[in-house]
């Protein structure tokens, strides 16, 4: 049975990344993550170099992974190599809405995020 498991990774601002530029700069911390006991794990491609995405990719090197296009970074680089976009399901958009600290910075609010990601995913599917 498929089960969604979230890793216990505090977002970068809570780990000392104190600016927008630092979020896509080099990784400067070490994070220990409990790896799931799974046959397949979905991880971001790392487009845009967001430090949280890079930390997850590095941690998951020991587990079979399927890389998906990072959003919203993939919107700026839609021809990113490898990976596959995930369908714009309400569950995916609800999960994106949970990143309240990113909604204003990245999109200008939740409604704009839903419009941008839903529309972008429909164009690249």
Secondary structure, 3 states (H helix, E strand, C coil): CCCCCCCCCCCHHHHCCCCHHHHCCCCCCCCCCCCCCCCCEEEECCCCCCHHHHHHHHHHHHCCEEEECCCCHHHHCCCCCCCECCCCCHHHHHHHHCCHHHHHHHCCCHHHHHHHHHHHHHHHC
